[in-house]
Amino acid sequence: MSRRLTELPLLRLLKPGLYVHDDEALNAEPTLELLSEPITPIDAFFIRNNGDVPEAGGRDWTLTIDGEVERPALWTLAGLREKFETVTVTAVLECAGNGRSQFSPATDGLPWRLGAVGCARWTGVRLRDVLEHAGLKESAVYTGHYAPDRLLADPSRPALSRGLPVAKALAPETLIAFAMNGEPLPRLHGGPLRIVAPGFPGSAWQKWLDRITLRPHEHDGEKMCGTNYRMPVRPVRPGEPLDTSEFAVITDMPVKSLITAPAPGFTVPVGGRLKVSGFAWSGAIPLAGARASCDGGANWCEVALEEGEGPFAWRRFSTTFEIGQAGPLVVLAQARDVQGNVQPLEVEWNPRGYCNNQVQRVSGAAVAA
């Protein structure tokens, strides 16, 4: 029996509302109605794996710090808790491939819908504190992260080994996390230890973390090179030969919004009011605002954004439209950041289907009362 099949009963028990993708590794996402809370419940949070789901060692788990440091170290979970300050950061975690199914022509990679995203409270210790205790050398420019998960097709190879530029590793929001929403970090979400790198794509949030190596150059671990989790630095047309030297690591997720209500296929009576709600978020660049439409973008109204739990949390919006006549309705929401970046109405194609932040369209109808 494949390792994936042994994990399915656990997933069904803990996350009964998730759609499981037809993939060798265990990958699943919720329907958008399950993402209606400012803090996404663990049982509604998406699951992303590149390989198997390793057993969590609990008390026996250790974390090695080595490479370009003065004082290599070996930490236990208890040691990290005792030595360093515990902090909590609320942040959106989004897979870089979220929304990949909307690209045309189709691209390589898992055909995520729009549910590979969630916002949680992450608790742990600052990666900066751990690295400064080890004494970073001036030669350290990147971290390399390691974990025991392995490719299902070739267990001799790691499933993923990503890293962070040192500036992000030393940022105060970047954590080595051991809890999620006030609970010990679940095994399905990388427990007992994972990286939390707010604003960066989910691939940078290494799960089941057991080693951090400081590198004198950009990390070259599994799925760090080629076109993996990289965007072209210029537009690329479908079918065009790819030059991997013209791809750069994704280090910031774009401004985006998600409509959680109404659901596709909704109806509203003429003379009634249509309530639209959802969330907006961004990577490192703060949000500036958002607007919404119920007629496919012919007319827009500005929507107020509620305060989020810190700069990396998503922010709820809610508005209502008065429905005056029968006919089709198309609800849109469009967020923008303080640097003038705006969600596009149509996605710009890229060969791996990453960073899709196009405006979401939810179709329904107004019907005679």
Summary of the structure (lengths in Angstrom):
residues: 369
radius of gyration: 21.2
end to end distance: 54.6
largest distance: 73.4
contacts: 1221
relative contact order: 0.16
helix: 14%
strand: 34%
